[in-house]
Structures are given as structure tokens and as C-alpha cells.
């Protein structure tokens, strides 16, 4: 209950100090949203894309799920939550960018690599199975589960999700005509770097520098 009270108190601060301001962006956002970018991110509590990229309300349209997975295009009778969000962003909001944002120390990818998603779960194993081919390719190369192979799977998973985005015909059409750009980004929590996959180098390259080393306080 203490956490809930903290959230309620936080909302009051948001409302009083942000929402109710005369220059609050919500005055215009009440009439509709016009984000230019969609972000497919992980549900991990440490990787909120709005916080990481310091976005204002209305700037990004976000869908989050375990391991920031984009499934391939499937037009059937199933319930496709991620695909419906992507469709809304592309067809209705007409975003100009889609970012697949992965990160280090991803619990979903770790479970995928170790085959240790909880046996009593009903949905997680099947969801992660979208990335089984990626895991198999990584394990064929590394041979064992360790920090390097998990990092490789996290990055390869981003690329597979980018590839899966291109299986949506209306995404492929817009990318081809230049009205939509798709990006694969990786947040490195150890160094505080943000990496982007570059087709030219076929690798993830830094968009930012690592955090400077913090100086220790010296007592005089």
C-alpha cells in the first residue's frame, strides 16, 4: 500500500506542477496526438523510453513487451496487440520513424538463452519462441550461455524485430518510398551508451559517449 500512496502523491505533483501549468503541453494534446516516432521497447522497469530519451508527452508512441519483440506479420484470427499498435502508429498516426529499443541485462533474453522461463507461466515461453531462431544462431556461434552470448542475442533480437517489421506490407511500402525510417537501438546500462545498428558497418555503433567517471567526494 505504501507504493500505491507514493504513486498517488506523484500524480498530485505531476498534476499541480506540470499538468495545470499554463504552458502545459496537455492543453494542446487534449485535441489529439501527433507523435513523429514509434518506439517498440521492453517492459523492463529500468528502460522507460520516455525517461531514457527525455521525451515530452505526445512526442513518442510506445508499445512495450517482454524483450521488445516485434512478431512477423500474421493476418489471422489471433489477438495481435503489438501488431495493432504498429498498425495504428503507421496507418493512423503516420509516424516517420520506428525505433526498436533493446537493452543489456534483458531478463526475457536471458530466459530465452537459458531455457528457464518459468514452467508455470502460460504466455511467456510462447512469446519468447518468436526469437528461438535467433537464440539458435547465437548458440551455434558462441557455444555457451554467458555475458557475451546474451549481449549478442539481445542485439540480434533487435535486428530480427527490424526484419519482422519489414514483413508488414504497408511498412515495407513506406520504407521503400522513403516516408518511414526504421532504427535498431541498444541501451547499454553498464556504460550509459546508446548504440544504433548501422548497415554500412553491420554493427551497433555508439550514438553517445560513455558516462564520464564520477569523481569521489573527498572530505577535507
Secondary structure, DSSP 8 states (H G I E B T S, - for coil): -HHHHHHHHHHHHHIIIIITSTT-THHHHTT----SEEEEEE--TT--HHHHTT--TTSEEEEEEGGG-------SSS--HHHHHHHIIIIIS--SEEEEEEESS-HHHHHHHHT-S-TT-SSHHHHHGGGHHHHHHHHHHH-S-SHHHHHHHHHHHHHHHHHHHTTSHHHHHHHHTTS-EEEEEEEETTTTEEEEEETTTTEEEESS------------
